[in-house]
């Protein structure tokens, strides 16, 4: 399957999140748009959205600068179970004729951050002379438990190229290009495995290049989308009180 490649259809779920104000449109950051049936949400970094609280936000689904009716408004956003993860509700469906955005099916969202050494990249959106463009940063993923001091494994991303160390990747999705699994009978696939967040500790350096992000899993995405369509589990009936003598 090779390494990360920019023509993977899954990357079309990576979109610019913008704030709309009196002075025009301002790029807030990158969002991942995920679908389960008719239900669609977006996910990004809450720290990116927080300064724009109360200001109209929208996802861009046509990247050209001169594209008309190119946005889908955000209805509301809140913080997920993991601190810093913004769960974004849309005010309208993504239009079927959206040229640059196609929500990722939930089947392509991985429940584990462990990439098992497969080729991985962070995908983020930035400004360009013609509007917006996606950029891929191939990264190495390393686990770190701070010498056994953490109760979980922290996954860190280091770029292959030192020149990519300064790119704004906060809230950007991380994709892994998994090879076919003969044992499980699974074909090659590209899965979203995490979101990237600034690595504030700055203590670990598993590679020659600096760590550019700590990875946070996408558990919240599955929890929100699956609970929205799955019927509630049946609750046990209350035991009725029975009075009388027990027959011998």
C-alpha positions, 0 to 999 in steps of 0.5 A: 500500500505504500506510505501516506498519499494525498489522494486518499479519499478519506482525506476529503473529510478534513475541512477548514473550520472558520469564524465569520465576522465583520472583517470577513472569514478567519481560519480557526483550524482543522476539523474532521467530519464524520458520518454515521448514516444520516448523522454528521458531526465534526471534531477539532480542538476546543482550545482553537474554538474557545477564543471565538465563542459566541461568534458564527462558525462554519465548515468550508466545503468548497475550498476555492476563494471565490466559491459561493455558498461554500460553507455549512454553519455550526449550530453549537459545540461542546467539550467531549469526555476528553478535555480539549476535544470539541464535538461540533454540531452542524446547523445544516447537512453537508450539501451533496454537491460539496466539491471539497468535503466528504464526511468520513464513514464511522467505519473508517474511524479506529478505536485505538491510537496504536498504529502498529508501526504502519505509515501515518500522517497528520492532515491539516488545512491551511490558507493558500493563494487560491483559498484553502489546501490540505497538507500531509505531514508524515510522522513517526508514532512512539508510545511513552509512559514516562518511565512507568509514571503514567497510567496510560500510554501517551502516543507522540508524533515526530515528523519525518522532516524537521522542516515540518516541525512548526506547522499548526497541527492542533486539532488536526486528524491523524490517519494511518495507512494499514496494510492488508491483514491476511490473518483477519482477512482485512484489505488495506485501509486508511483509518483516522486514529486520533487528533493531534494536540500540542505536546506541552511537556516537551520532555520526551524526544524518541526521534532525531526530529522534535515531537510536534504533537500528543495524540488523543483518541477518537472515542468521543466520535464513536460514542456520540454517533453510535448512541445517536442511532442505536436503540437503548438497551432494555432495562430489567423489569422491577421485581414485584413484591410477593406476599404469602407463605412459601409452600414446602 
